[in-house]
Amino acid sequence: MQEIYRFEDKKKIHTKNIAFYRMLRDKKVIDTMHQLFTYACLVGVKEDKRSEGPKPDDICTVGNIDVHNLQVVKGIVLMKSEPESSDELLKVIEEFADGGIEILMKEFDNEGTIRLDKYI
């Protein structure tokens, strides 16, 4: 992956849906919020759902995400967009993740749970 798309480990990942992340973590549906972030990003890409707007809450830092998972997410998002910088790429990844979270929130509201095998 080109150097232009390299993220610093201390770079923060943001969301506008922190309450949903925390609720799933507290209910033990997920172990860590960064796992849900990468999964939600893939759901958002698969369903072509992006959620724009302010993302005031921190989920984790880039360094918390498994390097291989991050490479997969970057590669897939780069196939769907043409960011001009790593900051722009991270913004698109966050938009797809929040889009995926919105899909998962609807599923949770309707089913009372989410099936992690449903989309991937």
C-alpha positions as CSV (number, residue, x, y, z in Angstrom):
1,M,0.0,0.0,0.0
2,Q,1.4,3.4,-0.9
3,E,2.9,5.6,1.8
4,I,0.2,8.2,1.2
5,Y,-2.3,5.8,2.8
6,R,-0.2,5.1,5.9
7,F,-1.9,5.9,9.2
8,E,-0.1,6.8,12.4
9,D,-0.8,4.4,15.2
10,K,-1.9,7.2,17.5
11,K,-4.5,8.5,15.0
12,K,-7.9,8.3,16.5
13,I,-10.9,6.5,15.0
14,H,-14.2,8.4,15.3
15,T,-17.9,7.6,15.3
16,K,-21.3,9.2,15.9
17,N,-22.7,5.9,17.3
18,I,-20.6,5.3,20.4
19,A,-23.6,4.3,22.5
20,F,-24.2,1.3,20.2
21,Y,-20.6,0.2,20.3
22,R,-20.6,0.4,24.1
23,M,-23.9,-1.5,24.4
24,L,-22.7,-4.4,22.3
25,R,-19.5,-4.5,24.2
26,D,-21.3,-4.5,27.5
27,K,-23.7,-7.2,26.3
28,K,-20.6,-9.3,25.3
29,V,-21.7,-9.4,21.6
30,I,-18.2,-8.1,20.8
31,D,-15.0,-8.1,22.8
32,T,-13.6,-4.8,21.7
33,M,-15.0,-1.8,19.9
34,H,-12.3,-1.8,17.2
35,Q,-13.4,-5.3,16.1
36,L,-16.9,-4.0,15.6
37,F,-15.5,-0.9,13.8
38,T,-13.7,-3.1,11.1
39,Y,-16.7,-5.4,10.8
40,A,-19.1,-2.4,10.4
41,C,-16.9,-0.9,7.8
42,L,-17.1,-4.1,5.7
43,V,-20.9,-4.2,6.2
44,G,-21.1,-0.6,5.1
45,V,-19.0,-1.3,2.0
46,K,-21.0,-4.5,1.1
47,E,-24.3,-2.6,1.5
48,D,-22.9,0.6,-0.1
49,K,-23.9,2.6,2.9
50,R,-21.9,5.6,4.1
51,S,-22.9,7.9,6.9
52,E,-21.5,11.4,6.7
53,G,-21.6,14.1,9.3
54,P,-19.8,14.9,12.5
55,K,-18.2,11.9,14.4
56,P,-17.6,13.4,17.8
57,D,-16.6,10.2,19.8
58,D,-13.4,8.2,19.8
59,I,-13.6,4.4,19.4
60,C,-9.9,3.6,19.6
61,T,-6.6,4.4,17.9
62,V,-5.4,3.0,14.6
63,G,-2.8,1.1,16.6
64,N,-5.5,-0.9,18.3
65,I,-6.7,-2.4,15.0
66,D,-5.0,-5.6,13.9
67,V,-2.7,-4.6,11.0
68,H,-4.0,-7.3,8.7
69,N,-7.6,-6.3,9.3
70,L,-6.7,-2.7,8.7
71,Q,-5.0,-3.6,5.4
72,V,-8.1,-5.5,4.3
73,V,-10.4,-2.6,5.2
74,K,-8.1,-0.1,3.4
75,G,-7.9,-2.2,0.3
76,I,-11.6,-2.7,0.0
77,V,-12.4,1.0,0.7
78,L,-9.8,2.0,-1.9
79,M,-11.6,-0.1,-4.5
80,K,-14.8,2.0,-3.8
81,S,-13.2,5.5,-3.5
82,E,-10.3,7.6,-4.6
83,P,-9.0,9.5,-1.5
84,E,-6.2,11.9,-2.0
85,S,-4.6,11.5,1.4
86,S,-4.5,9.2,4.4
87,D,-6.8,11.6,6.3
88,E,-9.4,11.4,3.5
89,L,-9.1,7.6,3.4
90,L,-9.7,7.4,7.1
91,K,-12.7,9.7,6.8
92,V,-14.2,7.4,4.1
93,I,-13.5,4.3,6.3
94,E,-15.3,6.0,9.2
95,E,-18.2,6.9,6.9
96,F,-18.6,3.3,5.8
97,A,-18.2,2.0,9.4
98,D,-21.0,4.4,10.6
99,G,-23.1,3.3,7.6
100,G,-22.6,-0.3,8.6
101,I,-23.4,0.5,12.2
102,E,-26.7,2.0,11.1
103,I,-27.6,-1.2,9.3
104,L,-26.6,-3.3,12.4
105,M,-28.6,-1.0,14.7
106,K,-31.7,-1.6,12.6
107,E,-31.1,-5.3,12.8
108,F,-30.5,-5.2,16.5
109,D,-33.7,-3.2,17.0
110,N,-35.7,-5.7,14.9
111,E,-34.1,-8.9,16.1
112,G,-32.7,-8.2,19.5
113,T,-29.3,-9.3,18.4
114,I,-26.9,-9.1,15.4
115,R,-25.6,-12.1,13.5
116,L,-22.0,-11.4,12.7
117,D,-22.0,-14.1,10.0
118,K,-24.9,-12.4,8.1
119,Y,-22.9,-10.0,6.0
120,I,-19.5,-11.5,5.7
